Amino acid sequence: MAENESILVTGAAGQLGAVGRTVTGLLLERGLPVRAMVRREDDRAAALRAAGSASRRSRGCCPSCRHRLLTAA
């Protein structure tokens, strides 16, 4: 992985099993750069940002949406 690349975690603030939040937390604990995709700007998204991820709101339903998520500064 290149130095300036982030790992995109979709469903990062999800409630169903909290898999996305768990994965995001594990990656951040290892010092890896994480970009968290969330559907809503809420307390869960704020907690992801506070933990160190770059969270972005998006449905991620189309290729251009996912591209913007990966390339946004």
C-alpha positions in Angstrom: 0.0 0.0 0.0 1.4 3.4 -1.0 2.0 5.9 1.8 -0.8 8.3 0.7 -3.5 5.7 0.3 -6.4 5.1 2.7 -8.4 2.0 3.3 -12.1 2.6 2.5 -14.5 1.0 4.9 -18.1 1.0 3.7 -20.9 0.8 6.3 -18.4 2.1 8.9 -21.1 3.4 11.3 -23.5 0.5 10.8 -25.6 -0.9 13.5 -26.1 -4.4 12.2 -23.4 -6.3 14.2 -21.2 -3.2 14.2 -18.8 -5.0 11.8 -17.8 -1.8 10.0 -17.1 0.0 13.3 -15.1 -2.9 14.5 -13.0 -3.1 11.3 -12.5 0.6 11.4 -11.3 0.5 15.0 -8.9 -2.4 14.4 -7.4 -0.6 11.4 -7.0 2.6 13.3 -5.4 0.7 16.2 -2.7 -0.5 13.8 -2.1 3.1 12.7 -3.5 2.6 9.2 -5.2 5.5 7.4 -8.9 4.8 7.2 -11.6 6.6 5.2 -15.0 5.7 6.6 -18.1 5.8 4.5 -21.3 6.6 6.4 -24.9 7.3 5.3 -25.7 9.9 7.9 -23.8 12.6 9.8 -24.7 11.5 13.3 -23.0 10.6 16.6 -21.6 7.5 15.1 -19.9 9.4 12.3 -18.6 11.9 14.7 -17.1 9.1 16.9 -15.4 7.7 13.8 -13.8 11.0 13.1 -12.8 11.5 16.7 -11.1 8.1 16.6 -9.0 9.2 13.7 -10.8 8.2 10.5 -11.7 10.5 7.7 -15.4 9.9 7.5 -17.4 10.9 4.4 -21.2 10.8 3.9 -22.2 8.9 0.8 -24.5 6.2 -0.3 -21.7 4.9 -2.5 -24.2 3.6 -4.9 -22.4 4.5 -8.1 -18.8 4.2 -9.3 -18.4 8.0 -9.5 -19.6 8.3 -5.8 -17.0 5.7 -4.7 -14.3 7.4 -6.8 -15.0 10.8 -5.1 -14.8 9.0 -1.7 -11.4 7.6 -2.5 -9.9 10.7 -4.1 -11.3 13.4 -1.8 -8.7 15.2 0.3 
